[in-house]
């Protein structure tokens, strides 16, 4: 059976065009930290090392299950394959000028099912680094990231138009008696942002509240 993140009832990858209040669960991720303009080559390089590891974990899991069905899953997770999760970004910045993209600080992430282990990650990272030598592979980590009470909505179109969606989210918070906890926010890129035209982009925007 294939695990498909978008079909899980309480999936954190579902959002509508209107702001809503959600409880985001803890989740495992492969992650790499970066700073600076996301339109620059360093951002592309950091994005580029995540995908080979994510696909390596998937293919390693699938191969291990084909060899020994009991070696790669448990009775609570009887899966033999899974869909690669979308790219995500956790964004903050130095200073208050949101137009200064050189001041951006980010963590790029790709989610992993609960049944993926650190051993699977280490093996996939080693194989990816051997096939595509790049020191950035050494900066990729694997771990659990907390979620919590959040406001989110689906933004359609270019990233530069996101302030309009964030304004709607702020209005929703004010009307609902919610307080944004931090200036940081999370973005989930539905589809591959490297291959999608700006007007067709779909991005879940999210920030934590109380």
Backbone as a printed PyTorch tensor [residue, N CA C, xyz], in Angstrom:
tensor([[[  0.8510,  -1.1940,   0.0000],
         [  0.0000,   0.0000,   0.0000],
         [  0.8890,   1.2480,   0.0000]],

        [[  0.5090,   2.2450,  -0.7990],
         [  1.2980,   3.4630,  -0.9200],
         [  0.7690,   4.5430,   0.0160]],

        [[  1.6800,   5.1750,   0.7520],
         [  1.3130,   6.2720,   1.6380],
         [  1.2920,   7.5640,   0.8220]],

        [[  0.1410,   8.2410,   0.7840],
         [ -0.0010,   9.4810,   0.0340],
         [ -0.4120,  10.5920,   0.9930]],

        [[  0.5070,  11.5220,   1.2340],
         [  0.3100,  12.5460,   2.2590],
         [ -0.9560,  13.3790,   2.0250]],

        [[ -1.3110,  13.6390,   0.7810],
         [ -2.4520,  14.5110,   0.4910],
         [ -3.7910,  13.8550,   0.8040]],

        [[ -3.8050,  12.5260,   0.9770],
         [ -5.0560,  11.8170,   1.2200],
         [ -5.2990,  11.5210,   2.6960]],

        [[ -4.3500,  11.8880,   3.5480],
         [ -4.5330,  11.6890,   4.9780],
         [ -5.5910,  12.6760,   5.4780]],

        [[ -6.4990,  12.2090,   6.3070],
         [ -7.6390,  13.0240,   6.7340],
         [ -7.1870,  14.3320,   7.3780]],

        [[ -6.2190,  14.2690,   8.2910],
         [ -5.7430,  15.4580,   8.9910],
         [ -4.4450,  15.9800,   8.3900]],

        [[ -4.2850,  15.8320,   7.0800],
         [ -3.0570,  16.2310,   6.4090],
         [ -2.7800,  17.7280,   6.5710]],

        [[ -1.5360,  18.1070,   6.9090],
         [ -1.1860,  19.5310,   6.9840],
         [ -0.9800,  20.1510,   5.6040]],

        [[ -1.2570,  19.3890,   4.5610],
         [ -1.0540,  19.8730,   3.1980],
         [ -2.3700,  20.2110,   2.5090]],

        [[ -3.4090,  20.4830,   3.3030],
         [ -4.6940,  20.8860,   2.7630],
         [ -5.0220,  22.2930,   3.2300]],

        [[ -5.3860,  23.1630,   2.2870],
         [ -5.7410,  24.5360,   2.6300],
         [ -6.6940,  25.0670,   1.5690]],

        [[ -7.4550,  26.0960,   1.9190],
         [ -8.3970,  26.7120,   0.9940],
         [ -7.9860,  28.1560,   0.7130]],

        [[ -8.7420,  28.8080,  -0.1660],
         [ -8.4440,  30.1940,  -0.5220],
         [ -8.8090,  31.1830,   0.5790]],

        [[ -9.4160,  30.6910,   1.6460],
         [ -9.7700,  31.5460,   2.7760],
         [ -8.9410,  31.1610,   3.9990]],

        [[ -8.5720,  32.1310,   4.8360],
         [ -7.8300,  31.8010,   6.0610],
         [ -8.6320,  30.8780,   6.9590]],

        [[ -7.9240,  29.9890,   7.6390],
         [ -8.5760,  29.0780,   8.5760],
         [ -7.6320,  28.7690,   9.7260]],

        [[ -8.2160,  28.3280,  10.8350],
         [ -7.4590,  27.9540,  12.0220],
         [ -7.2540,  26.4460,  12.0120]],

        [[ -6.0030,  26.0030,  12.1630],
         [ -5.6860,  24.5780,  12.1090],
         [ -4.7120,  24.2190,  13.2270]],

        [[ -4.7090,  22.9510,  13.5850],
         [ -3.7210,  22.4310,  14.5280],
         [ -2.7400,  21.5880,  13.7090]],

        [[ -1.5210,  22.0480,  13.6050],
         [ -0.5060,  21.3840,  12.7840],
         [  0.2540,  20.3810,  13.6520]],

        [[  0.3340,  19.1200,  13.2360],
         [  1.0090,  18.1070,  14.0520],
         [  2.5270,  18.2010,  13.9530]],

        [[  3.2050,  17.5420,  14.8750],
         [  4.6460,  17.3560,  14.7360],
         [  4.9180,  16.5280,  13.4870]],

        [[  6.0700,  16.7610,  12.8840],
         [  6.3630,  16.0220,  11.6600],
         [  7.8750,  15.9120,  11.4730]],

        [[  8.2920,  14.8340,  10.8210],
         [  9.7020,  14.6430,  10.5040],
         [ 10.0430,  15.3120,   9.1840]],

        [[ 11.2540,  15.8790,   9.1340],
         [ 11.6980,  16.5760,   7.9330],
         [ 13.1800,  16.3280,   7.6800]],

        [[ 13.5720,  16.4020,   6.4190],
         [ 14.9650,  16.6510,   6.0840],
         [ 15.0570,  18.1480,   5.8400]],

        [[ 16.1030,  18.7850,   6.3550],
         [ 16.1610,  20.2460,   6.4110],
         [ 17.5520,  20.7580,   6.0900]],

        [[ 17.6030,  21.9260,   5.4310],
         [ 18.8630,  22.6240,   5.2410],
         [ 18.6320,  24.1130,   5.4960]],

        [[ 19.5580,  24.7380,   6.2040],
         [ 19.4600,  26.1500,   6.5690],
         [ 20.1350,  27.0110,   5.5110]],

        [[ 19.6070,  28.2260,   5.3210],
         [ 20.2270,  29.1470,   4.3770],
         [ 19.9050,  30.5860,   4.7150]],

        [[ 20.6130,  31.4980,   4.0800],
         [ 20.3880,  32.9260,   4.2750],
         [ 20.5820,  33.6420,   2.9500]],

        [[ 19.8310,  34.7390,   2.7550],
         [ 20.0200,  35.5430,   1.5600],
         [ 18.8590,  35.4600,   0.5820]],

        [[ 19.0620,  36.0700,  -0.5610],
         [ 18.0380,  36.2120,  -1.5900],
         [ 17.6380,  34.8530,  -2.1780]],

        [[ 16.3580,  34.4940,  -2.1210],
         [ 15.9380,  33.2010,  -2.6770],
         [ 16.0250,  33.1360,  -4.1950]],

        [[ 16.2720,  34.2640,  -4.8390],
         [ 16.4500,  34.2540,  -6.2940],
         [ 17.8930,  33.9980,  -6.6980]],

        [[ 18.7780,  33.8330,  -5.7150],
         [ 20.1960,  33.6370,  -5.9940],
         [ 20.5790,  32.1820,  -6.1560]],

        [[ 21.8050,  31.9290,  -6.6010],
         [ 22.2610,  30.5530,  -6.8520],
         [ 22.3930,  29.7120,  -5.5930]],

        [[ 22.7060,  30.3370,  -4.4470],
         [ 22.8710,  29.5520,  -3.2290],
         [ 21.5540,  28.9070,  -2.8120]],

        [[ 20.4560,  29.6310,  -2.9640],
         [ 19.1370,  29.0720,  -2.6340],
         [ 18.8330,  27.8880,  -3.5460]],

        [[ 19.1200,  28.0410,  -4.8240],
         [ 18.8740,  26.9500,  -5.7760],
         [ 19.7310,  25.7330,  -5.4470]],

        [[ 20.9840,  25.9820,  -5.0440],
         [ 21.8720,  24.8720,  -4.6930],
         [ 21.3570,  24.1230,  -3.4700]],

        [[ 20.8500,  24.8680,  -2.4960],
         [ 20.3600,  24.2360,  -1.2730],
         [ 19.0680,  23.4590,  -1.5380]],

        [[ 18.2180,  24.0170,  -2.3720],
         [ 17.0290,  23.2730,  -2.7810],
         [ 17.4270,  21.9970,  -3.5090]],

        [[ 18.4590,  22.1230,  -4.3420],
         [ 18.8880,  21.0090,  -5.1830],
         [ 19.4410,  19.8160,  -4.4420]],

        [[ 19.9530,  19.9960,  -3.2230],
         [ 20.4720,  18.8380,  -2.4800],
         [ 19.3820,  18.1290,  -1.6870]],

        [[ 18.2470,  18.7860,  -1.4760],
         [ 17.1750,  18.1340,  -0.7340],
         [ 16.4680,  17.0620,  -1.5600]],

        [[ 16.2190,  17.3730,  -2.8180],
         [ 15.4400,  16.4510,  -3.6480],
         [ 16.1190,  15.0900,  -3.8460]],

        [[ 17.4260,  15.0230,  -4.1340],
         [ 18.0470,  13.6980,  -4.2830],
         [ 17.9500,  12.8490,  -3.0170]],

        [[ 18.0260,  13.4960,  -1.8530],
         [ 17.9090,  12.7440,  -0.6030],
         [ 16.4690,  12.2580,  -0.4180]],

        [[ 15.5090,  13.1500,  -0.6870],
         [ 14.1070,  12.7720,  -0.5280],
         [ 13.7460,  11.5960,  -1.4380]],

        [[ 14.1930,  11.6640,  -2.6790],
         [ 13.9160,  10.5640,  -3.6020],
         [ 14.7090,   9.3130,  -3.2340]],

        [[ 15.9030,   9.5160,  -2.6900],
         [ 16.7070,   8.3790,  -2.2520],
         [ 16.0640,   7.6330,  -1.1000]],

        [[ 15.4670,   8.3870,  -0.1610],
         [ 14.7670,   7.7540,   0.9580],
         [ 13.5800,   6.9450,   0.4370]],

        [[ 12.8290,   7.5500,  -0.4530],
         [ 11.6670,   6.8590,  -1.0220],
         [ 12.0730,   5.5610,  -1.7240]],

        [[ 13.0740,   5.6470,  -2.6060],
         [ 13.4680,   4.4730,  -3.3730],
         [ 14.1210,   3.4210,  -2.4830]],

        [[ 14.8810,   3.8820,  -1.4720],
         [ 15.4880,   2.9330,  -0.5330],
         [ 14.4390,   2.1940,   0.2690]],

        [[ 13.4140,   2.9240,   0.7060],
         [ 12.3130,   2.3050,   1.4510],
         [ 11.5870,   1.2790,   0.5860]],

        [[ 11.3020,   1.6720,  -0.6500],
         [ 10.5800,   0.7910,  -1.5660],
         [ 11.3740,  -0.4780,  -1.8630]],

        [[ 12.6770,  -0.3050,  -2.0700],
         [ 13.5330,  -1.4580,  -2.3640],
         [ 13.6410,  -2.3780,  -1.1540]],

        [[ 13.8080,  -1.7830,   0.0410],
         [ 13.9230,  -2.5910,   1.2540],
         [ 12.6520,  -3.3810,   1.4990]],

        [[ 11.5070,  -2.7770,   1.2490],
         [ 10.2440,  -3.4700,   1.4670],
         [ 10.0610,  -4.6060,   0.4670]],

        [[ 10.5100,  -4.3820,  -0.7810],
         [ 10.3970,  -5.4370,  -1.7910],
         [ 11.2590,  -6.6360,  -1.4220]],

        [[ 12.4060,  -6.3660,  -0.7700],
         [ 13.3160,  -7.4420,  -0.3790],
         [ 12.8180,  -8.1680,   0.8660]],

        [[ 12.3470,  -7.3660,   1.8430],
         [ 11.8550,  -7.9350,   3.1020],
         [ 10.7320,  -7.0490,   3.6220]],

        [[  9.4780,  -7.4030,   3.4170],
         [  8.3500,  -6.5680,   3.8370],
         [  8.3520,  -6.2150,   5.3170]],

        [[  9.0030,  -7.0110,   6.1440],
         [  9.0300,  -6.7420,   7.5850],
         [ 10.1620,  -5.8130,   8.0030]],

        [[ 11.0500,  -5.4990,   7.0480],
         [ 12.2370,  -4.7210,   7.4060],
         [ 11.9940,  -3.2180,   7.3520]],

        [[ 10.9740,  -2.7820,   6.6360],
         [ 10.8190,  -1.3510,   6.4090],
         [  9.4890,  -0.7790,   6.8610]],

        [[  8.6510,  -1.5880,   7.4970],
         [  7.3900,  -1.0690,   7.9970],
         [  6.9640,  -1.8380,   9.2360]],

        [[  6.0080,  -1.2860,   9.9390],
         [  5.5100,  -1.9140,  11.1530],
         [  4.0410,  -2.2590,  10.9760]],

        [[  3.4790,  -2.8820,  11.9810],
         [  2.0730,  -3.2520,  11.9060],
         [  1.1710,  -2.0280,  11.8680]],

        [[  1.6850,  -0.8800,  12.3670],
         [  0.8940,   0.3420,  12.3490],
         [  1.1450,   1.1650,  11.0970]],

        [[  2.0920,   0.7720,  10.2670],
         [  2.3880,   1.4830,   9.0300],
         [  2.7160,   0.4730,   7.9330]],

        [[  1.7090,  -0.2490,   7.4550],
         [  1.9490,  -1.3250,   6.4900],
         [  2.0760,  -0.8010,   5.0590]],

        [[  3.0400,   0.0590,   4.8330],
         [  3.2020,   0.6530,   3.5130],
         [  4.4190,   0.0670,   2.8000]],

        [[  4.3390,   0.0190,   1.4670],
         [  5.4820,  -0.4450,   0.6910],
         [  6.0540,   0.6530,  -0.1970]],

        [[  5.4780,   1.8690,  -0.1280],
         [  5.9320,   2.9900,  -0.9470],
         [  5.2910,   4.2540,  -0.3870]],

        [[  5.7960,   5.4270,  -0.7800],
         [  5.1450,   6.6690,  -0.3830],
         [  5.4440,   7.7590,  -1.3960]],

        [[  4.5590,   8.7420,  -1.4620],
         [  4.7240,   9.8870,  -2.3410],
         [  5.7080,  10.8720,  -1.7160]],

        [[  6.6390,  11.3950,  -2.5240],
         [  7.5770,  12.4000,  -2.0210],
         [  6.8020,  13.6670,  -1.6600]],

        [[  7.0570,  14.1800,  -0.4610],
         [  6.3510,  15.3540,   0.0420],
         [  6.8100,  16.6200,  -0.6740]],

        [[  6.0080,  17.6880,  -0.6230],
         [  6.4050,  18.9440,  -1.2710],
         [  7.4810,  19.6870,  -0.4860]],

        [[  8.1670,  20.5650,  -1.1760],
         [  9.1510,  21.4360,  -0.5440],
         [  8.4430,  22.4470,   0.3480]],

        [[  9.0660,  22.7450,   1.4940],
         [  8.5470,  23.7690,   2.4010],
         [  9.6680,  24.7240,   2.7810]],

        [[  9.2790,  25.8930,   3.2410],
         [ 10.2490,  26.8610,   3.7250],
         [  9.7590,  27.5300,   4.9860]],

        [[ 10.6760,  27.6960,   5.9660],
         [ 10.3660,  28.4320,   7.1980],
         [ 11.1600,  29.7320,   7.1200]],

        [[ 10.4570,  30.8640,   7.0610],
         [ 11.0740,  32.1330,   6.7010],
         [ 11.0810,  33.1410,   7.8450]],

        [[ 12.2250,  33.8160,   8.0080],
         [ 12.3440,  34.9590,   8.8990],
         [ 13.3290,  35.9210,   8.2270]],

        [[ 13.7120,  36.9750,   8.9310],
         [ 14.6440,  37.9200,   8.3230],
         [ 15.3130,  38.7640,   9.3930]],

        [[ 16.4310,  39.3630,   9.0160],
         [ 17.0900,  40.3300,   9.8760],
         [ 16.5910,  41.7150,   9.4760]],

        [[ 16.2020,  42.5270,  10.4610],
         [ 15.6670,  43.8430,  10.1430],
         [ 14.1760,  43.7930,   9.8840]],

        [[ 13.6180,  44.9240,   9.4880],
         [ 12.1710,  45.0460,   9.3120],
         [ 11.7500,  45.3160,   7.8720]],

        [[ 12.6980,  45.4220,   6.9700],
         [ 12.3740,  45.7300,   5.5750],
         [ 12.1110,  44.4410,   4.8130]],

        [[ 10.8360,  44.1020,   4.6350],
         [ 10.4860,  42.8420,   3.9810],
         [ 10.8270,  42.8310,   2.4950]],

        [[ 11.1290,  44.0000,   1.9270],
         [ 11.5080,  44.0550,   0.5110],
         [ 12.9820,  43.7310,   0.3020]],

        [[ 13.7570,  43.7050,   1.3910],
         [ 15.1910,  43.4070,   1.2910],
         [ 15.3980,  41.8940,   1.3510]],

        [[ 15.3940,  41.2650,   0.2080],
         [ 15.4820,  39.8060,   0.1600],
         [ 16.8460,  39.2780,   0.5890]],

        [[ 17.8700,  40.1330,   0.5660],
         [ 19.1870,  39.7020,   1.0210],
         [ 19.2030,  39.4480,   2.5260]],

        [[ 18.2030,  39.9620,   3.2350],
         [ 18.1350,  39.8010,   4.6910],
         [ 17.3210,  38.5770,   5.1010]],

        [[ 16.8480,  37.8120,   4.1430],
         [ 16.0260,  36.6460,   4.4680],
         [ 16.8480,  35.5390,   5.1310]],

        [[ 16.2300,  34.8430,   6.0550],
         [ 16.7900,  33.6520,   6.7040],
         [ 15.7560,  32.5490,   6.5360]],

        [[ 16.1980,  31.3710,   6.1470],
         [ 15.2120,  30.3290,   5.8520],
         [ 15.7400,  28.9410,   6.1940]],

        [[ 14.7920,  28.0370,   6.4020],
         [ 15.0610,  26.6050,   6.4930],
         [ 14.2020,  25.9280,   5.4390]],

        [[ 14.8330,  25.2560,   4.4950],
         [ 14.1150,  24.5090,   3.4740],
         [ 13.9260,  23.0820,   3.9520]],

        [[ 12.7290,  22.5170,   3.7210],
         [ 12.4020,  21.2250,   4.3120],
         [ 11.5760,  20.3880,   3.3420]],

        [[ 11.7140,  19.0830,   3.4570],
         [ 10.8240,  18.1430,   2.7830],
         [ 10.3670,  17.1310,   3.8280]],

        [[  9.0560,  17.0270,   4.0180],
         [  8.5050,  16.1540,   5.0340],
         [  8.7550,  14.6830,   4.7560]],

        [[  8.7270,  13.8940,   5.8270],
         [  8.9270,  12.4470,   5.7370],
         [  7.8490,  11.7290,   6.5500]],

        [[  7.3690,  10.5780,   6.0800],
         [  6.4040,   9.8030,   6.8750],
         [  7.0190,   9.3810,   8.2100]],

        [[  6.1780,   9.0850,   9.1760],
         [  6.6480,   8.7010,  10.4990],
         [  7.4880,   7.4280,  10.4810]],

        [[  7.2870,   6.5930,   9.4690],
         [  8.0160,   5.3300,   9.4440],
         [  9.4000,   5.4470,   8.8020]],

        [[  9.8010,   6.6380,   8.3810],
         [ 11.1680,   6.8540,   7.8840],
         [ 12.0880,   7.0720,   9.0860]],

        [[ 13.1950,   6.3590,   9.1200],
         [ 14.1250,   6.4220,  10.2490],
         [ 15.3640,   7.2430,   9.8970]],

        [[ 16.1330,   7.5660,  10.9410],
         [ 17.3870,   8.2940,  10.7310],
         [ 18.3780,   7.4610,   9.9280]],

        [[ 18.3090,   6.1410,  10.0730],
         [ 19.1930,   5.2650,   9.3100],
         [ 18.8790,   5.3330,   7.8170]],

        [[ 17.5890,   5.3840,   7.4720],
         [ 17.1930,   5.5340,   6.0690],
         [ 17.7020,   6.8550,   5.5030]],

        [[ 17.5890,   7.9110,   6.3120],
         [ 18.0820,   9.2230,   5.8910],
         [ 19.5840,   9.2100,   5.6520]],

        [[ 20.3440,   8.6790,   6.6080],
         [ 21.7990,   8.6710,   6.4850],
         [ 22.2460,   7.9020,   5.2390]],

        [[ 21.5970,   6.7810,   4.9740],
         [ 21.9490,   5.9820,   3.8070],
         [ 21.6450,   6.7460,   2.5210]],

        [[ 20.4830,   7.3810,   2.4440],
         [ 20.1120,   8.1300,   1.2470],
         [ 21.0240,   9.3350,   1.0450]],

        [[ 21.3900,  10.0040,   2.1320],
         [ 22.2830,  11.1620,   2.0140],
         [ 23.6600,  10.7440,   1.5280]],

        [[ 24.1710,   9.6320,   2.0510],
         [ 25.4830,   9.1480,   1.6440],
         [ 25.4970,   8.7690,   0.1560]],

        [[ 24.4370,   8.1100,  -0.2940],
         [ 24.3710,   7.7080,  -1.6940],
         [ 24.2500,   8.9240,  -2.6120]],

        [[ 23.4600,   9.9200,  -2.1960],
         [ 23.3010,  11.1290,  -3.0070],
         [ 24.6130,  11.9010,  -3.1040]],

        [[ 25.3270,  11.9980,  -1.9890],
         [ 26.5990,  12.7100,  -1.9720],
         [ 27.6560,  11.9930,  -2.7920]],

        [[ 27.5890,  10.6700,  -2.8130],
         [ 28.5420,   9.8960,  -3.6060],
         [ 28.2740,  10.0630,  -5.0990]],

        [[ 27.0060,  10.1560,  -5.4560],
         [ 26.6240,  10.2660,  -6.8730],
         [ 26.7600,  11.6950,  -7.3850]],

        [[ 26.4610,  12.6720,  -6.5320],
         [ 26.5200,  14.0860,  -6.9190],
         [ 27.3310,  14.8400,  -5.8650]],

        [[ 28.6460,  14.7280,  -5.8630],
         [ 29.4700,  15.3430,  -4.8170],
         [ 29.1650,  16.8350,  -4.6270]],

        [[ 28.8380,  17.1830,  -3.3870],
         [ 28.5030,  18.5670,  -3.0560],
         [ 28.5930,  18.7080,  -1.5390]],

        [[ 29.3980,  19.6440,  -1.0380],
         [ 29.5440,  19.7820,   0.4240],
         [ 28.2360,  20.1380,   1.1220]],

        [[ 27.2520,  20.6580,   0.3900],
         [ 25.9770,  21.0150,   1.0130],
         [ 25.2100,  19.8040,   1.5250]],

        [[ 25.5000,  18.6170,   0.9910],
         [ 24.8270,  17.4250,   1.5090],
         [ 25.1150,  17.2430,   2.9960]],

        [[ 26.3070,  17.6590,   3.4140],
         [ 26.6750,  17.5320,   4.8200],
         [ 25.9010,  18.4590,   5.7330]],

        [[ 25.2260,  19.4680,   5.1640],
         [ 24.4490,  20.4120,   5.9680],
         [ 22.9890,  19.9900,   6.1300]],

        [[ 22.5740,  18.9600,   5.4380],
         [ 21.1910,  18.5000,   5.5330],
         [ 21.0230,  17.6690,   6.8020]],

        [[ 19.9950,  17.9630,   7.5700],
         [ 19.7230,  17.2560,   8.8230],
         [ 18.3620,  16.5570,   8.7500]],

        [[ 18.1400,  15.6690,   9.7020],
         [ 16.8730,  14.9350,   9.7960],
         [ 16.3650,  15.0320,  11.2200]],

        [[ 15.1000,  15.4160,  11.3830],
         [ 14.5690,  15.5190,  12.7360],
         [ 13.1000,  15.8920,  12.7370]],

        [[ 12.5570,  16.0570,  13.9410],
         [ 11.1490,  16.3700,  14.1300],
         [ 10.9700,  17.8520,  14.3960]],

        [[  9.9810,  18.4490,  13.7410],
         [  9.6790,  19.8650,  13.9100],
         [  8.2530,  19.9840,  14.4290]],

        [[  8.0700,  20.7870,  15.4620],
         [  6.7510,  20.9520,  16.0600],
         [  5.8540,  21.8080,  15.1760]],

        [[  4.5570,  21.6570,  15.3560],
         [  3.5920,  22.4460,  14.5980],
         [  2.8870,  23.4270,  15.5120]],

        [[  1.6780,  23.0550,  15.9450],
         [  0.9490,  23.9020,  16.8660],
         [ -0.2110,  24.6260,  16.1980]],

        [[ -0.9360,  25.4170,  16.9950],
         [ -2.0910,  26.1520,  16.5140],
         [ -1.6350,  27.2100,  15.5070]],

        [[ -2.2610,  27.2190,  14.3360],
         [ -1.8000,  28.0780,  13.2460],
         [ -2.9620,  28.5970,  12.4180]],

        [[ -2.7130,  29.6970,  11.7410],
         [ -3.6220,  30.2040,  10.7160],
         [ -2.9500,  29.9790,   9.3720]],

        [[ -3.7190,  29.5140,   8.4060],
         [ -3.1550,  29.2390,   7.0930],
         [ -4.1680,  29.5710,   6.0010]],

        [[ -3.6610,  29.7140,   4.7790],
         [ -4.5180,  29.8370,   3.6110],
         [ -3.7140,  29.4810,   2.3700]],

        [[ -4.4230,  29.1920,   1.2850],
         [ -3.7800,  28.8720,   0.0220],
         [ -3.6020,  30.1530,  -0.7790]],

        [[ -2.3590,  30.4670,  -1.1260],
         [ -2.0480,  31.6240,  -1.9670],
         [ -1.8230,  31.1480,  -3.3910]],

        [[ -2.4730,  31.7910,  -4.3340],
         [ -2.3130,  31.4490,  -5.7480],
         [ -1.5800,  32.5770,  -6.4590]],

        [[ -0.5460,  32.2160,  -7.2290],
         [  0.1790,  33.2160,  -7.9990],
         [  1.5850,  33.4570,  -7.4940]],

        [[  2.2340,  34.5280,  -7.9770],
         [  3.6430,  34.7980,  -7.6610],
         [  3.8870,  35.0040,  -6.1670]],

        [[  5.0940,  34.6750,  -5.7530],
         [  5.4750,  34.8640,  -4.3510],
         [  5.4480,  36.3380,  -3.9540]],

        [[  5.7690,  37.2350,  -4.8990],
         [  5.7970,  38.6590,  -4.5820],
         [  4.4060,  39.2040,  -4.2570]],

        [[  3.3590,  38.4430,  -4.5800],
         [  1.9910,  38.8820,  -4.2720],
         [  1.4930,  38.3520,  -2.9230]],

        [[  2.3550,  37.6540,  -2.1880],
         [  1.9370,  37.0620,  -0.9190],
         [  1.4530,  38.0740,   0.1270]],

        [[  1.9800,  39.3310,   0.1480],
         [  1.4930,  40.2700,   1.1680],
         [ -0.0220,  40.4360,   1.1810]],

        [[ -0.6770,  40.3280,   0.0340],
         [ -2.1350,  40.4610,  -0.0040],
         [ -2.8040,  39.3170,   0.7520]],

        [[ -2.2520,  38.1160,   0.6290],
         [ -2.7990,  36.9700,   1.3630],
         [ -2.5050,  37.0820,   2.8450]],

        [[ -1.3090,  37.5400,   3.1940],
         [ -0.9890,  37.7240,   4.6120],
         [ -1.8990,  38.7820,   5.2460]],

        [[ -2.2950,  39.7890,   4.4640],
         [ -3.2130,  40.8050,   4.9840],
         [ -4.5670,  40.1740,   5.3140]],

        [[ -5.0410,  39.2610,   4.4770],
         [ -6.2950,  38.5570,   4.7480],
         [ -6.1700,  37.7000,   6.0080]],

        [[ -5.0090,  37.0890,   6.1820],
         [ -4.7920,  36.2610,   7.3630],
         [ -4.7710,  37.1180,   8.6260]],

        [[ -4.1830,  38.3120,   8.5210],
         [ -4.1600,  39.2240,   9.6700],
         [ -5.5680,  39.6840,  10.0180]],

        [[ -6.3890,  39.9500,   9.0100],
         [ -7.7780,  40.3490,   9.2490],
         [ -8.5490,  39.2150,   9.9290]],

        [[ -8.2950,  37.9910,   9.4860],
         [ -8.9490,  36.8290,  10.0880],
         [ -8.5670,  36.7070,  11.5600]],

        [[ -7.2910,  36.9130,  11.8620],
         [ -6.8340,  36.8370,  13.2540],
         [ -7.5240,  37.8900,  14.1160]],

        [[ -7.6020,  39.1090,  13.5960],
         [ -8.2300,  40.1930,  14.3450],
         [ -9.6980,  39.8940,  14.6090]],

        [[-10.3880,  39.3580,  13.6180],
         [-11.8090,  39.0680,  13.7620],
         [-12.0640,  37.8600,  14.6600]],

        [[-11.0660,  36.9860,  14.7880],
         [-11.2300,  35.7490,  15.5440],
         [-10.5990,  35.8140,  16.9300]],

        [[-10.0370,  36.9400,  17.2960],
         [ -9.4020,  37.0770,  18.6070],
         [ -8.1180,  36.2920,  18.7300]],

        [[ -7.3870,  36.1440,  17.6270],
         [ -6.1410,  35.3890,  17.6200],
         [ -4.9500,  36.3390,  17.5670]],

        [[ -3.8480,  35.9230,  18.1690],
         [ -2.6260,  36.7200,  18.1710],
         [ -1.4960,  35.9520,  17.5110]],

        [[ -0.8800,  36.5610,  16.5340],
         [  0.2660,  35.9340,  15.8860],
         [  1.4280,  35.8870,  16.8690]],

        [[  2.0860,  34.7190,  16.9640],
         [  3.1280,  34.5360,  17.9790],
         [  4.4700,  35.1170,  17.5760]],

        [[  4.8710,  34.9430,  16.3120],
         [  6.1880,  35.3970,  15.8650],
         [  6.0650,  35.9550,  14.4490]],

        [[  7.0300,  36.7480,  14.0060],
         [  6.9920,  37.2480,  12.6250],
         [  7.3590,  36.1890,  11.5830]],

        [[  7.9240,  35.0590,  12.0340],
         [  8.2830,  34.0020,  11.0930],
         [  7.0280,  33.3870,  10.4810]],

        [[  7.1810,  32.8490,   9.2910],
         [  6.0560,  32.1490,   8.6750],
         [  6.5680,  30.9550,   7.8920]],

        [[  5.6240,  30.0950,   7.5370],
         [  5.9430,  28.8670,   6.8210],
         [  5.2560,  28.8750,   5.4610]],

        [[  5.9410,  28.3610,   4.4640],
         [  5.3800,  28.2500,   3.1240],
         [  5.5080,  26.8040,   2.6520]],

        [[  4.4410,  26.2730,   2.0720],
         [  4.4460,  24.9230,   1.5110],
         [  4.1600,  25.0530,   0.0250]],

        [[  5.0860,  24.5790,  -0.7870],
         [  5.0190,  24.7650,  -2.2330],
         [  4.3740,  23.5340,  -2.8830]],

        [[  3.1220,  23.6730,  -3.2750],
         [  2.3840,  22.5630,  -3.8720],
         [  2.7650,  22.4760,  -5.3510]],

        [[  3.5340,  21.4790,  -5.6950],
         [  4.1250,  21.4090,  -7.0200],
         [  5.5770,  21.8430,  -6.9190]],

        [[  6.3390,  21.5850,  -7.9420],
         [  7.7660,  21.9080,  -7.9450],
         [  7.9580,  23.3640,  -8.3590]],

        [[  8.3830,  24.2460,  -7.4230],
         [  8.5350,  25.6670,  -7.7610],
         [  9.5950,  25.9280,  -8.8210]],

        [[ 10.4740,  24.9630,  -9.0470],
         [ 11.5160,  25.1320, -10.0730],
         [ 10.9560,  24.9780, -11.4780]],

        [[  9.7580,  24.3830, -11.5930],
         [  9.2170,  24.0470, -12.9080],
         [  7.8440,  24.6580, -13.1790]],

        [[  7.3480,  25.5040, -12.2700],
         [  5.9960,  26.0320, -12.3730],
         [  6.0100,  27.5150, -12.7230]],

        [[  5.1840,  27.9170, -13.6760],
         [  5.0670,  29.3280, -14.0480],
         [  4.5420,  30.1290, -12.8650]],

        [[  5.0110,  31.3620, -12.6520],
         [  4.6040,  32.1470, -11.4740],
         [  3.1040,  32.2670, -11.2930]],

        [[  2.3640,  32.4510, -12.3910],
         [  0.9240,  32.6310, -12.2640],
         [  0.1900,  31.3500, -11.8740]],

        [[  0.8730,  30.2080, -11.9700],
         [  0.2590,  28.9250, -11.6320],
         [  0.7340,  28.3810, -10.2890]],

        [[  1.5510,  29.1350,  -9.5880],
         [  2.0470,  28.6830,  -8.2960],
         [  0.9140,  28.5780,  -7.2830]],

        [[  0.9920,  27.5500,  -6.4350],
         [  0.0590,  27.3900,  -5.3110],
         [  0.8910,  27.1680,  -4.0570]],

        [[  0.7140,  28.0340,  -3.0850],
         [  1.5410,  28.0150,  -1.8760],
         [  0.6620,  28.1190,  -0.6410]],

        [[  0.8170,  27.1870,   0.2910],
         [  0.1420,  27.3020,   1.5800],
         [  0.9820,  28.2250,   2.4630]],

        [[  0.3620,  29.2930,   2.9450],
         [  1.0120,  30.2210,   3.8670],
         [  0.5030,  29.9280,   5.2740]],

        [[  1.3970,  29.9830,   6.2490],
         [  1.0060,  29.5790,   7.6020],
         [  1.8560,  30.2990,   8.6490]],

        [[  1.2440,  30.6920,   9.7530],
         [  2.0020,  31.1800,  10.9070],
         [  1.2870,  30.7480,  12.1810]],

        [[  2.0420,  30.6600,  13.2680],
         [  1.4980,  30.1650,  14.5340],
         [  0.7860,  31.2880,  15.2840]],

        [[ -0.2370,  30.8990,  16.0420],
         [ -1.0490,  31.8730,  16.7670],
         [ -1.4110,  31.3270,  18.1550]],

        [[ -2.0020,  32.2090,  18.9480],
         [ -2.6020,  31.7860,  20.2140],
         [ -3.9080,  32.5520,  20.4320]]])
